[in-house]
Amino acid sequence: MKWITRERPKIDRIACPWLIKKFIDEEAEIIYAPFTKVLEQSKQFDAIPFDVPDVKFSHRGNFCTFDTLVEEYAIKDPAIHVIASIVRGADTDRHEVADQSSGLWAISAGLAYNIRDDYELLEKGMMLYDALYSWANHLKNEKHLRQPFEDLLVNVFHQFIKEKNARKKIPTWTKQLKELIQDQIDTNLTLSLKDISKELQVNPAYLSREFSKYFDNLSFGEYIRKLRIEKAIQLMHSSKYSLTEIAYLTGFSDQSHFTRIFKRFTGQNPSEYRRKLIKK
């Protein structure tokens, strides 16, 4: 099969060809084309378009094209699912999704900067994802520090930092921020971190950097989603609202988005969760 996507790849458009060649069609031919020519050339070359708008294999909600391919081809390999979360975080600029996402972004951006030819870039990228697959399969639980004494020192240091941070005076803006966020959840309004930083008169870059220290080690976006799910669970105790209404009342764009986020936080679909509540 031939597969076609946009030129100048970085993350998804290198990761997807690797996945296609390793798990879907090892003889696949990958074609890169200008964005405006992808669909036209897909018909010309009888190629499957991917990672462009309005095609089968593309982003779905918060999930990237790599996730879509894994789902559509029912790839069960646990290492691929580890890689999927890393690619998703790097490709959607949500580096909190996986610890390795920021590293993948840095390396991928550097490769794309150094290599201007898309097909040479793909060749080097295949090696990168081969290495990532080996890590996910065999090494993801390994630590760089191998000596027990070194591990002990690191653990003691981390504990010291944790206790030191706990003793720090909590900034005044955190209380105001909690109130603003709660108002946002209660009234179903949507405020960006930039909007909130203006309200608090705090630099947005500082607020973004410091946020997780005072809000359950979560980014701003993840913390908001957590509160929305907690509110959804409260609403589920009443039979007054349908799941569609609950999705709307908790600020989700649609029910499918609500279902994905709910399952990520609880491990269950909303309908399953509600059925168990009713049984109780």
Solvent accessible surface area in square Angstrom, and as a share of the most:
residue,aa,sasa,rsa
1,M,113,0.50
2,K,75,0.32
3,W,0,0.00
4,I,0,0.00
5,T,0,0.00
6,R,66,0.24
7,E,73,0.33
8,R,74,0.27
9,P,0,0.00
10,K,83,0.35
11,I,7,0.03
12,D,3,0.02
13,R,31,0.11
14,I,5,0.03
15,A,0,0.00
16,C,0,0.00
17,P,0,0.00
18,W,3,0.01
19,L,0,0.00
20,I,0,0.00
21,K,55,0.23
22,K,99,0.42
23,F,74,0.31
24,I,37,0.19
25,D,26,0.13
26,E,136,0.61
27,E,139,0.63
28,A,4,0.03
29,E,87,0.39
30,I,12,0.06
31,I,22,0.11
32,Y,19,0.07
33,A,2,0.01
34,P,58,0.36
35,F,116,0.48
36,T,114,0.66
37,K,87,0.37
38,V,1,0.01
39,L,86,0.43
40,E,103,0.46
41,Q,41,0.18
42,S,10,0.07
43,K,169,0.71
44,Q,125,0.56
45,F,75,0.31
46,D,128,0.66
47,A,9,0.07
48,I,46,0.23
49,P,29,0.18
50,F,0,0.00
51,D,5,0.03
52,V,6,0.03
53,P,78,0.49
54,D,146,0.76
55,V,30,0.17
56,K,126,0.53
57,F,13,0.05
58,S,14,0.09
59,H,80,0.36
60,R,86,0.31
61,G,60,0.58
62,N,33,0.17
63,F,49,0.20
64,C,0,0.00
65,T,0,0.00
66,F,0,0.00
67,D,16,0.08
68,T,2,0.01
69,L,0,0.00
70,V,9,0.05
71,E,119,0.53
72,E,70,0.31
73,Y,87,0.33
74,A,62,0.48
75,I,16,0.08
76,K,160,0.68
77,D,34,0.17
78,P,106,0.67
79,A,3,0.02
80,I,0,0.00
81,H,88,0.39
82,V,39,0.22
83,I,0,0.00
84,A,3,0.03
85,S,29,0.19
86,I,1,0.01
87,V,0,0.00
88,R,37,0.14
89,G,0,0.00
90,A,6,0.04
91,D,44,0.23
92,T,39,0.23
93,D,111,0.58
94,R,34,0.12
95,H,59,0.27
96,E,79,0.35
97,V,42,0.24
98,A,15,0.11
99,D,134,0.69
100,Q,69,0.31
101,S,0,0.00
102,S,54,0.35
103,G,34,0.33
104,L,11,0.05
105,W,102,0.36
106,A,61,0.47
107,I,91,0.46
108,S,3,0.02
109,A,26,0.20
110,G,30,0.29
111,L,44,0.22
112,A,4,0.03
113,Y,171,0.65
114,N,116,0.60
115,I,20,0.10
116,R,164,0.60
117,D,74,0.38
118,D,17,0.09
119,Y,107,0.41
120,E,75,0.34
121,L,4,0.02
122,L,15,0.08
123,E,109,0.49
124,K,78,0.33
125,G,1,0.01
126,M,32,0.14
127,M,129,0.58
128,L,38,0.19
129,Y,1,0.00
130,D,57,0.29
131,A,62,0.48
132,L,27,0.13
133,Y,52,0.20
134,S,51,0.33
135,W,63,0.22
136,A,3,0.03
137,N,68,0.35
138,H,140,0.63
139,L,88,0.44
140,K,91,0.38
141,N,133,0.68
142,E,89,0.40
143,K,128,0.54
144,H,173,0.77
145,L,61,0.30
146,R,160,0.58
147,Q,108,0.48
148,P,104,0.66
149,F,131,0.55
150,E,69,0.31
151,D,37,0.19
152,L,103,0.51
153,L,97,0.48
154,V,49,0.28
155,N,85,0.44
156,V,89,0.51
157,F,117,0.49
158,H,108,0.48
159,Q,91,0.40
160,F,103,0.43
161,I,61,0.31
162,K,140,0.59
163,E,79,0.36
164,K,95,0.40
165,N,68,0.35
166,A,85,0.66
167,R,167,0.61
168,K,99,0.42
169,K,184,0.78
170,I,113,0.57
171,P,32,0.20
172,T,107,0.62
173,W,22,0.08
174,T,5,0.03
175,K,143,0.61
176,Q,85,0.38
177,L,0,0.00
178,K,104,0.44
179,E,95,0.43
180,L,35,0.18
181,I,1,0.00
182,Q,82,0.37
183,D,82,0.42
184,Q,5,0.02
185,I,9,0.05
186,D,89,0.46
187,T,82,0.48
188,N,49,0.25
189,L,105,0.52
190,T,109,0.63
191,L,58,0.29
192,S,55,0.35
193,L,32,0.16
194,K,131,0.55
195,D,65,0.34
196,I,1,0.00
197,S,3,0.02
198,K,142,0.60
199,E,117,0.52
200,L,20,0.10
201,Q,169,0.75
202,V,25,0.14
203,N,93,0.48
204,P,62,0.39
205,A,68,0.53
206,Y,74,0.28
207,L,0,0.00
208,S,64,0.41
209,R,152,0.55
210,E,18,0.08
211,F,1,0.01
212,S,40,0.26
213,K,114,0.48
214,Y,53,0.20
215,F,2,0.01
216,D,89,0.46
217,N,130,0.67
218,L,43,0.21
219,S,36,0.23
220,F,31,0.13
221,G,26,0.25
222,E,20,0.09
223,Y,24,0.09
224,I,10,0.05
225,R,37,0.14
226,K,53,0.23
227,L,26,0.13
228,R,31,0.11
229,I,5,0.02
230,E,73,0.33
231,K,39,0.16
232,A,0,0.00
233,I,38,0.19
234,Q,130,0.58
235,L,34,0.17
236,M,7,0.03
237,H,127,0.57
238,S,44,0.28
239,S,112,0.73
240,K,153,0.65
241,Y,57,0.22
242,S,53,0.35
243,L,30,0.15
244,T,83,0.48
245,E,83,0.37
246,I,0,0.00
247,A,3,0.02
248,Y,152,0.58
249,L,54,0.27
250,T,4,0.02
251,G,24,0.23
252,F,11,0.05
253,S,97,0.63
254,D,71,0.37
255,Q,72,0.32
256,S,64,0.42
257,H,34,0.15
258,F,0,0.00
259,T,39,0.23
260,R,65,0.24
261,I,0,0.00
262,F,0,0.00
263,K,104,0.44
264,R,96,0.35
265,F,71,0.30
266,T,41,0.24
267,G,55,0.52
268,Q,43,0.19
269,N,45,0.23
270,P,4,0.03
271,S,44,0.29
272,E,64,0.29
273,Y,47,0.18
274,R,37,0.13
275,R,134,0.49
276,K,106,0.45
277,L,37,0.19
278,I,133,0.67
279,K,173,0.73
280,K,199,0.84
